[in-house]
């Protein structure tokens, strides 16, 4: 099978606008760890199920050890927080969180999902982590959006039907 050029694939994939989410969990020492997720999707409504894609590292180890994680959807002003968890720390973006249902939830997120792992699927250099949602909540505000390899403020304007 012929494969797409990785650089072309990255450019084409960047044209799919996504919300920006940060995964958080407690590691084996009880310390909060997190990462900006480039892949978060809902899979099913019944039961509520989501999928994230994670590379090997601290976050992968924490989720594998506990079988739990939290997805935090960032608001339009969350760019620095996203960068912080994408290994680009900024002193102005120290994360504030509360422990909710035994998981770290970022303060100010516009939606959060407490997730219980049901399946791990290794694909190339990532693991797809499928989980059922045990709790969630949201608030109505504008999301942070990632498109064309840049952050944008979501317009929040519905498209006419």
N, CA, C and O of each residue as an XYZ file, in Angstrom:
644
protein
N       0.843     -1.185      0.000
C       0.000      0.000      0.000
C       0.884      1.243      0.000
O       1.858      1.330      0.748
N       0.536      2.178     -0.832
C       1.235      3.457     -0.836
C       0.772      4.271      0.362
O      -0.409      4.244      0.709
N       1.692      4.998      1.003
C       1.345      5.830      2.152
C       1.554      7.300      1.819
O       2.458      7.659      1.065
N       0.710      8.134      2.391
C       0.831      9.580      2.202
C       2.132     10.071      2.813
O       2.626      9.500      3.785
N       2.671     11.109      2.250
C       3.837     11.769      2.803
C       3.449     12.341      4.163
O       2.428     13.021      4.264
N       4.253     12.080      5.241
C       3.885     12.570      6.577
C       3.667     14.086      6.652
O       2.755     14.539      7.344
N       4.479     14.864      5.960
C       4.304     16.321      5.996
C       2.993     16.727      5.320
O       2.283     17.600      5.820
N       2.674     16.105      4.196
C       1.410     16.389      3.511
C       0.227     15.954      4.375
O      -0.782     16.655      4.462
N       0.363     14.791      5.009
C      -0.701     14.312      5.884
C      -0.948     15.293      7.027
O      -2.095     15.612      7.343
N       0.133     15.768      7.645
C      -0.007     16.715      8.758
C      -0.720     17.978      8.302
O      -1.623     18.457      8.988
N      -0.331     18.525      7.157
C      -0.958     19.740      6.635
C      -2.441     19.517      6.328
O      -3.283     20.348      6.669
N      -2.752     18.395      5.683
C      -4.153     18.106      5.356
C      -4.974     17.898      6.623
O      -6.086     18.415      6.730
N      -4.439     17.147      7.585
C      -5.163     16.881      8.831
C      -5.376     18.157      9.641
O      -6.353     18.261     10.382
N      -4.470     19.133      9.506
C      -4.613     20.379     10.267
C      -5.805     21.207      9.790
O      -6.204     22.163     10.456
N      -6.368     20.846      8.651
C      -7.531     21.567      8.130
C      -8.838     21.073      8.739
O      -9.909     21.595      8.430
N      -8.748     20.068      9.601
C      -9.923     19.598     10.341
C      -9.937     20.334     11.677
O      -9.108     20.055     12.543
N     -10.861     21.264     11.853
C     -10.932     22.052     13.084
C     -11.360     21.175     14.248
O     -12.286     20.373     14.131
N     -10.675     21.339     15.372
C     -11.025     20.577     16.569
C     -11.072     21.502     17.775
O     -10.458     22.569     17.782
N     -11.805     21.080     18.786
C     -11.727     21.729     20.072
C     -10.399     21.347     20.701
O      -9.718     20.442     20.218
N     -10.030     22.027     21.769
C      -8.767     21.743     22.445
C      -9.081     21.158     23.813
O      -9.798     21.758     24.614
N      -8.530     19.973     24.064
C      -8.784     19.284     25.326
C      -7.464     18.945     26.011
O      -6.456     18.683     25.355
N      -7.491     18.956     27.326
C      -6.354     18.526     28.131
C      -6.786     17.312     28.926
O      -7.809     17.343     29.610
N      -6.003     16.232     28.838
C      -6.241     15.052     29.658
C      -5.506     15.246     30.968
O      -4.370     15.719     30.982
N      -6.147     14.884     32.072
C      -5.495     14.930     33.377
C      -5.730     13.609     34.094
O      -6.725     12.924     33.861
N      -4.805     13.271     34.960
C      -4.903     12.043     35.755
C      -3.982     12.188     36.954
O      -3.194     13.130     37.042
N      -4.091     11.250     37.866
C      -3.143     11.161     38.972
C      -2.165     10.048     38.639
O      -2.574      8.950     38.261
N      -0.865     10.330     38.780
C       0.127      9.301     38.476
C       0.275      8.340     39.649
O      -0.460      8.437     40.631
N       1.224      7.412     39.549
C       1.394      6.386     40.574
C       1.784      6.945     41.937
O       1.675      6.245     42.943
N       2.243      8.215     41.985
C       2.604      8.864     43.238
C       1.499      9.795     43.742
O       1.664     10.458     44.766
N       0.386      9.844     43.032
C      -0.715     10.720     43.412
C      -0.544     12.150     42.944
O      -1.300     13.030     43.354
N       0.449     12.397     42.084
C       0.676     13.737     41.546
C      -0.148     13.924     40.268
O      -0.375     12.980     39.511
N      -0.584     15.155     40.052
C      -1.365     15.468     38.855
C      -0.438     15.504     37.647
O       0.630     16.115     37.689
N      -0.855     14.843     36.572
C      -0.155     14.964     35.298
C      -1.195     15.257     34.231
O      -2.384     14.999     34.416
N      -0.736     15.795     33.122
C      -1.672     16.137     32.056
C      -0.976     16.282     30.729
O       0.249     16.376     30.652
N      -1.777     16.298     29.687
C      -1.262     16.505     28.329
C      -2.364     17.094     27.457
O      -3.540     16.765     27.612
N      -1.966     17.966     26.542
C      -2.911     18.455     25.548
C      -3.149     17.327     24.562
O      -2.204     16.749     24.025
N      -4.410     17.016     24.327
C      -4.769     15.894     23.454
C      -4.996     16.378     22.042
O      -5.708     17.356     21.819
N      -4.389     15.691     21.085
C      -4.653     16.048     19.702
C      -5.791     15.205     19.138
O      -6.271     15.457     18.033
N      -6.216     14.213     19.897
C      -7.323     13.367     19.446
C      -8.256     13.071     20.612
O      -7.873     12.400     21.570
N      -9.470     13.570     20.523
C     -10.523     13.264     21.501
C     -11.813     13.214     20.709
O     -12.173     14.183     20.041
N     -12.511     12.092     20.777
C     -13.779     11.971     20.067
C     -14.791     11.225     20.918
O     -14.437     10.373     21.733
N     -16.046     11.558     20.713
C     -17.100     10.758     21.314
C     -17.315      9.556     20.416
O     -17.214      9.657     19.193
N     -17.618      8.404     21.035
C     -17.785      7.161     20.294
C     -19.232      6.705     20.325
O     -19.769      6.255     19.314
N     -19.866      6.823     21.495
C     -21.226      6.312     21.655
C     -21.954      7.109     22.729
O     -21.338      7.623     23.663
N     -23.275      7.206     22.584
C     -24.093      7.831     23.613
C     -24.620      6.812     24.609
O     -24.952      7.165     25.741
N     -24.699      5.550     24.202
C     -25.269      4.524     25.068
C     -24.445      3.242     24.997
O     -24.613      2.460     24.060
N     -23.564      3.009     25.961
C     -23.227      3.911     27.067
C     -22.333      5.061     26.587
O     -21.665      4.943     25.560
N     -22.323      6.169     27.330
C     -21.467      7.288     26.948
C     -20.005      6.824     26.892
O     -19.447      6.380     27.896
N     -19.400      6.932     25.717
C     -18.055      6.411     25.502
C     -17.244      7.406     24.689
O     -17.754      8.033     23.760
N     -15.958      7.545     25.056
C     -15.050      8.450     24.358
C     -13.757      7.722     24.019
O     -13.487      6.633     24.525
N     -12.960      8.347     23.151
C     -11.682      7.798     22.739
C     -10.653      8.922     22.722
O     -10.933     10.028     22.258
N      -9.458      8.627     23.234
C      -8.332      9.549     23.143
C      -7.137      8.773     22.601
O      -7.080      7.548     22.713
N      -6.189      9.490     22.017
C      -4.982      8.899     21.479
C      -3.806      9.435     22.278
O      -3.625     10.647     22.391
N      -2.994      8.516     22.840
C      -1.907      8.914     23.736
C      -0.612      8.200     23.335
O      -0.617      7.003     23.049
N       0.481      8.939     23.317
C       1.800      8.355     23.053
C       2.376      7.818     24.366
O       1.943      8.230     25.443
N       3.348      6.903     24.287
C       4.005      6.427     25.506
C       4.612      7.596     26.278
O       5.131      8.539     25.681
N       4.544      7.529     27.599
C       5.090      8.585     28.447
C       4.361      8.592     29.781
O       3.643      7.652     30.120
N       4.558      9.665     30.527
C       3.992      9.778     31.877
C       2.468      9.656     31.893
O       1.909      8.957     32.739
N       1.793     10.337     30.954
C       0.330     10.297     30.928
C      -0.157      8.890     30.611
O      -1.098      8.402     31.237
N       0.469      8.244     29.655
C       0.109      6.871     29.286
C       0.274      5.944     30.488
O      -0.591      5.112     30.762
N       1.394      6.094     31.204
C       1.634      5.252     32.396
C       0.576      5.504     33.468
O       0.092      4.560     34.093
N       0.216      6.769     33.685
C      -0.779      7.102     34.718
C      -2.139      6.501     34.376
O      -2.799      5.917     35.236
N      -2.551      6.644     33.128
C      -3.854      6.105     32.723
C      -3.833      4.582     32.785
O      -4.797      3.967     33.241
N      -2.757      3.977     32.336
C      -2.652      2.514     32.360
C      -2.680      1.979     33.785
O      -3.270      0.930     34.045
N      -2.048      2.688     34.704
C      -1.963      2.229     36.098
C      -3.292      2.354     36.838
O      -3.660      1.478     37.621
N      -4.012      3.456     36.581
C      -5.242      3.708     37.347
C      -6.508      3.327     36.603
O      -7.538      3.064     37.223
N      -6.438      3.294     35.264
C      -7.622      3.019     34.461
C      -8.611      4.179     34.442
O      -9.783      3.998     34.112
N      -8.126      5.389     34.802
C      -9.012      6.556     34.863
C      -8.302      7.795     34.352
O      -7.083      7.920     34.470
N      -9.073      8.705     33.784
C      -8.545     10.004     33.385
C      -9.704     10.976     33.236
O     -10.869     10.579     33.235
N      -9.369     12.252     33.110
C     -10.370     13.300     32.924
C     -10.039     14.044     31.638
O      -8.876     14.335     31.363
N     -11.063     14.348     30.858
C     -10.911     15.188     29.667
C     -11.464     16.566     30.033
O     -12.597     16.681     30.502
N     -10.664     17.605     29.817
C     -11.036     18.986     30.116
C     -11.053     19.776     28.813
O     -10.008     19.928     28.180
N     -12.202     20.278     28.399
C     -12.312     21.063     27.171
C     -12.036     22.521     27.532
O     -12.662     23.076     28.435
N     -11.093     23.133     26.817
C     -10.638     24.479     27.176
C     -11.502     25.582     26.572
O     -12.025     25.443     25.466
N     -11.644     26.692     27.324
C     -12.374     27.862     26.818
C     -11.487     28.670     25.870
O     -10.289     28.412     25.765
N     -12.073     29.639     25.188
C     -11.358     30.420     24.173
C     -10.101     31.106     24.687
O      -9.201     31.399     23.900
N     -10.017     31.367     25.973
C      -8.823     32.025     26.527
C      -7.821     31.000     27.105
O      -6.944     31.379     27.881
N      -7.938     29.732     26.743
C      -7.106     28.681     27.311
C      -5.859     28.322     26.523
O      -5.274     27.265     26.759
N      -5.434     29.166     25.595
C      -4.265     28.851     24.760
C      -3.009     28.586     25.589
O      -2.309     27.605     25.340
N      -2.711     29.437     26.567
C      -1.503     29.239     27.367
C      -1.574     27.946     28.164
O      -0.561     27.270     28.345
N      -2.755     27.602     28.637
C      -2.929     26.354     29.369
C      -2.699     25.153     28.442
O      -2.065     24.174     28.836
N      -3.209     25.230     27.233
C      -2.976     24.176     26.248
C      -1.483     24.018     25.986
O      -0.964     22.902     25.969
N      -0.804     25.126     25.786
C       0.643     25.088     25.538
C       1.396     24.520     26.739
O       2.359     23.770     26.573
N       0.961     24.874     27.943
C       1.592     24.346     29.153
C       1.581     22.815     29.141
O       2.599     22.179     29.417
N       0.437     22.238     28.825
C       0.311     20.786     28.828
C       0.842     20.143     27.546
O       0.896     18.917     27.445
N       1.233     20.956     26.575
C       1.864     20.451     25.358
C       3.381     20.603     25.468
O       4.083     20.699     24.461
N       3.874     20.623     26.708
C       5.316     20.736     26.997
C       5.917     22.050     26.540
O       7.081     22.107     26.145
N       5.119     23.107     26.595
C       5.611     24.449     26.309
C       5.232     25.337     27.493
O       4.492     26.308     27.332
N       5.751     24.998     28.709
C       5.327     25.713     29.916
C       5.513     27.217     29.817
O       6.467     27.714     29.218
N       4.578     27.918     30.419
C       4.586     29.368     30.454
C       4.247     29.740     31.894
O       3.254     29.252     32.434
N       5.044     30.587     32.519
C       4.821     30.905     33.924
C       3.445     31.511     34.173
O       2.948     31.449     35.297
N       2.822     32.090     33.164
C       1.511     32.692     33.338
C       0.366     31.702     33.220
O      -0.796     32.095     33.315
N       0.669     30.418     33.015
C      -0.394     29.450     32.769
C      -0.359     28.291     33.759
O      -0.667     27.155     33.398
N       0.014     28.572     35.001
C       0.029     27.501     35.993
C      -1.384     26.955     36.139
O      -2.324     27.718     36.364
N      -1.540     25.649     36.014
C      -2.888     25.074     36.054
C      -3.482     25.064     37.459
O      -2.816     24.694     38.426
N      -4.735     25.474     37.555
C      -5.511     25.354     38.782
C      -6.500     24.230     38.557
O      -7.133     24.163     37.503
N      -6.640     23.358     39.517
C      -7.542     22.225     39.365
C      -8.185     21.883     40.703
O      -7.689     22.244     41.770
N      -9.292     21.183     40.609
C      -9.989     20.614     41.762
C      -9.990     19.107     41.559
O      -9.980     18.628     40.425
N     -10.002     18.366     42.650
C     -10.156     16.918     42.543
C     -11.651     16.624     42.606
O     -12.299     16.883     43.620
N     -12.193     16.083     41.520
C     -13.614     15.766     41.406
C     -13.722     14.286     41.046
O     -13.128     13.841     40.064
N     -14.467     13.533     41.826
C     -14.589     12.092     41.587
C     -13.222     11.416     41.526
O     -13.032     10.465     40.767
N     -12.264     11.907     42.327
C     -10.939     11.308     42.371
C     -10.057     11.636     41.185
O      -9.011     11.013     41.005
N     -10.459     12.607     40.367
C      -9.691     13.010     39.189
C      -9.452     14.513     39.196
O     -10.311     15.273     39.644
N      -8.287     14.957     38.701
C      -8.048     16.399     38.617
C      -8.841     17.014     37.460
O      -8.706     16.604     36.306
N      -9.673     18.010     37.799
C     -10.447     18.739     36.787
C      -9.922     20.168     36.758
O      -9.842     20.831     37.792
N      -9.568     20.634     35.570
C      -9.046     21.993     35.434
C     -10.145     23.010     35.702
O     -11.257     22.886     35.188
N      -9.831     24.009     36.505
C     -10.785     25.080     36.764
C     -10.973     25.893     35.495
O     -10.013     26.154     34.770
N     -12.191     26.286     35.230
C     -12.496     27.122     34.083
C     -12.734     26.369     32.791
O     -13.028     26.985     31.767
N     -12.614     25.034     32.814
C     -12.878     24.298     31.578
C     -14.366     24.436     31.227
O     -15.197     24.662     32.106
N     -14.692     24.300     29.942
C     -16.088     24.481     29.541
C     -16.860     23.168     29.531
O     -18.090     23.159     29.488
N     -16.118     22.053     29.572
C     -16.739     20.737     29.718
C     -15.687     19.802     30.293
O     -14.490     19.969     30.059
N     -16.151     18.820     31.044
C     -15.222     17.815     31.551
C     -15.920     16.460     31.553
O     -17.141     16.356     31.667
N     -15.090     15.428     31.422
C     -15.569     14.052     31.354
C     -14.688     13.190     32.246
O     -13.481     13.104     32.019
N     -15.270     12.550     33.257
C     -14.549     11.567     34.071
C     -14.647     10.240     33.336
O     -15.747      9.773     33.043
N     -13.503      9.629     33.035
C     -13.468      8.472     32.145
C     -12.887      7.233     32.827
O     -11.897      7.310     33.554
N     -13.530      6.090     32.572
C     -13.093      4.793     33.086
C     -12.699      3.936     31.880
O     -13.538      3.630     31.033
N     -11.429      3.554     31.805
C     -10.904      2.840     30.640
C     -11.585      1.481     30.475
O     -11.728      0.724     31.435
N     -12.002      1.187     29.247
C     -12.577     -0.121     28.922
C     -11.717     -0.901     27.934
O     -11.803     -2.128     27.871
N     -10.878     -0.190     27.153
C     -10.072     -0.895     26.160
C      -8.876     -0.043     25.745
O      -8.984      1.178     25.628
N      -7.751     -0.689     25.528
C      -6.549     -0.065     24.989
C      -6.230     -0.748     23.666
O      -6.222     -1.976     23.575
N      -5.967      0.060     22.640
C      -5.651     -0.490     21.326
C      -4.375      0.198     20.835
O      -4.372      1.405     20.597
N      -3.291     -0.572     20.684
C      -2.042     -0.014     20.171
C      -2.127      0.137     18.660
O      -2.454     -0.807     17.941
N      -1.820      1.366     18.186
C      -1.807      1.659     16.750
C      -0.554      2.496     16.481
O      -0.446      3.636     16.932
N       0.378      1.917     15.747
C       1.641      2.589     15.423
C       2.301      3.085     16.704
O       2.556      2.289     17.608
N       2.585      4.387     16.802
C       3.286      4.905     17.981
C       2.340      5.500     19.026
O       2.794      6.221     19.914
N       1.046      5.219     18.943
C       0.054      5.711     19.897
C      -0.781      4.559     20.438
O      -0.798      3.464     19.875
N      -1.469      4.826     21.537
C      -2.468      3.899     22.064
C      -3.807      4.615     22.044
O      -3.933      5.728     22.554
N      -4.806      3.972     21.451
C      -6.169      4.495     21.507
C      -6.750      4.013     22.822
O      -6.779      2.813     23.095
N      -7.209      4.943     23.627
C      -7.763      4.614     24.939
C      -9.256      4.882     24.894
O      -9.698      6.026     24.791
N     -10.020      3.810     24.972
C     -11.476      3.883     24.916
C     -11.992      3.803     26.341
O     -11.553      2.954     27.116
N     -12.920      4.682     26.690
C     -13.401      4.744     28.071
C     -14.879      5.099     28.123
O     -15.399      5.816     27.267
N     -15.534      4.583     29.141
C     -16.909      4.998     29.424
C     -16.861      6.209     30.345
O     -15.999      6.313     31.218
N     -17.793      7.113     30.133
C     -17.857      8.352     30.913
C     -18.723      8.101     32.139
O     -19.901      7.764     32.023
N     -18.115      8.271     33.333
C     -18.842      8.029     34.575
C     -19.493      9.303     35.116
O     -20.438      9.233     35.902
N     -18.986     10.472     34.695
C     -19.563     11.755     35.107
C     -19.103     12.807     34.108
O     -18.042     12.677     33.498
N     -19.905     13.843     33.950
C     -19.519     14.944     33.069
C     -20.362     16.162     33.416
O     -21.384     16.066     34.096
N     -19.906     17.305     32.930
C     -20.662     18.536     33.100
C     -20.131     19.542     32.077
O     -19.082     19.325     31.472
N     -20.851     20.625     31.893
C     -20.439     21.647     30.946
C     -21.010     22.995     31.353
O     -21.872     23.095     32.227
N     -20.506     24.020     30.698
C     -21.078     25.363     30.819
C     -21.032     25.987     29.436
O     -20.189     25.632     28.613
N     -21.928     26.904     29.189
C     -22.020     27.523     27.867
C     -21.083     28.720     27.786
O     -21.303     29.750     28.422
N     -20.048     28.559     26.996
C     -19.114     29.643     26.701
C     -18.370     29.268     25.423
O     -18.535     28.161     24.910
N     -17.569     30.167     24.916
C     -16.876     29.959     23.655
C     -15.655     29.058     23.846
O     -14.873     29.264     24.774
N     -15.487     28.053     22.967
C     -14.351     27.137     23.090
C     -13.090     27.652     22.399
O     -13.144     28.531     21.538
N     -11.963     27.082     22.799
C     -10.719     27.251     22.069
C     -10.731     26.236     20.935
O     -11.098     25.079     21.142
N     -10.334     26.655     19.741
C     -10.356     25.795     18.555
C      -8.954     25.750     17.955
O      -8.229     26.745     17.968
N      -8.585     24.589     17.433
C      -7.302     24.426     16.756
C      -7.579     24.120     15.292
O      -8.255     23.145     14.966
N      -7.045     24.971     14.408
C      -7.260     24.815     12.968
C      -6.025     25.333     12.237
O      -5.496     26.393     12.574
N      -5.569     24.582     11.235
C      -4.429     24.976     10.416
C      -3.197     25.250     11.287
O      -2.441     26.194     11.057
N      -3.026     24.375     12.307
C      -1.874     24.429     13.221
C      -1.805     25.723     14.032
O      -0.727     26.134     14.460
N      -2.960     26.362     14.242
C      -3.012     27.574     15.055
C      -4.263     27.549     15.933
O      -5.253     26.890     15.615
N      -4.192     28.281     17.042
C      -5.334     28.424     17.938
C      -6.267     29.503     17.411
O      -5.828     30.496     16.832
N      -7.566     29.291     17.623
C      -8.594     30.259     17.237
C      -9.646     30.288     18.341
O      -9.806     29.323     19.089
N     -10.340     31.375     18.429
C     -11.486     31.450     19.330
C     -12.704     30.982     18.557
O     -13.009     31.501     17.484
N     -13.400     29.994     19.113
C     -14.604     29.479     18.443
C     -15.671     30.556     18.388
O     -15.915     31.247     19.378
N     -16.300     30.698     17.244
C     -17.295     31.769     17.060
C     -18.581     31.475     17.823
O     -19.249     32.397     18.293
N     -18.928     30.214     17.948
C     -20.147     29.870     18.662
C     -21.417     30.283     17.932
O     -22.490     30.326     18.535
N     -21.312     30.585     16.657
C     -22.479     31.003     15.887
C     -23.039     29.781     15.167
O     -22.352     29.200     14.327
N     -24.260     29.383     15.473
C     -24.835     28.205     14.804
C     -25.015     28.429     13.306
O     -25.272     29.544     12.851
N     -24.876     27.361     12.569
C     -25.110     27.406     11.127
C     -26.605     27.205     10.899
O     -27.221     26.334     11.513
N     -27.179     28.006     10.022
C     -28.609     27.882      9.709
C     -28.889     26.524      9.099
O     -28.062     25.994      8.358
N     -30.036     25.961      9.400
C     -30.424     24.672      8.815
C     -31.209     24.883      7.557
O     -31.624     23.915      6.919
